[in-house]
Amino acid sequence: MMDASYDMVKSCRDAEQDMPNESIETSFLVGDEEFLPIKESSIDLVISCLGLHWTNDLPGAMIQKLALKSDGLFLAAILGGETLKWELRIACTVAQMEREGGISPRVSPLAQVRDAGNLLTRAGFTLPSVDVDEYTVKYRSALDLIEHLRSMGETNALLQKNNVLKRETALATAAVYQSMFAEEDGTIPATFQVIYMTGWREHHSQQKAKRRGSATVSFQDIQKQFGNGS
């Protein structure tokens, strides 16, 4: 288990000690996903859970698949670009334009679904696959949502940003959020998009695409055999 935060690694280690499993040997590392402290071709599986979207160089971090053995599997989940886009971002934009006359990003930039497949291919993974889910979480108010994001460390990591969220802007954001997106029960929804990516390090046993033009069956013949499907 590896994380850039010492406190997170310590928390996971303490949890593992509370529920020991002698059949699984676990090591705990404090490290940077952009500079993996792991030998080349030394592991069979890499799982990254909601961490890669914090890297400065996402393609460069994914290229470090060299830590995987041949036919090793890479699994990752990252927050996608639609996260909070239609609720918090709109409410913040309206409130900041009204109170401050301009806008400053409040959430870090995130990758889009269309980028995920390109990232896997660029990193040299074979058999790439991308899936996406959206989760709606309800909060009592936008202020509760903002506090939750802060506690998760999921606010804006950009250096060129306005570090201070003025009280009147925060209150205006909550009011706009409530007026535009409130549910009938008074709660407000927050949408989180999670992009799942899988890829394998190349191995001779993996399936490979056939050479273009090598097909022996025509789609026209298939259509004639099975009909138009109407």
Salt bridges, closest charged atoms under 4 A:
ASP14 OD2 - LYS10 NZ 3.14
ASP44 OD1 - LYS69 NZ 3.86
GLU82 OE2 - LYS85 NZ 3.74
GLU98 OE2 - ARG99 NE 3.37
ASP144 OD2 - ARG140 NE 3.13
GLU154 OE1 - HIS53 NE2 3.15
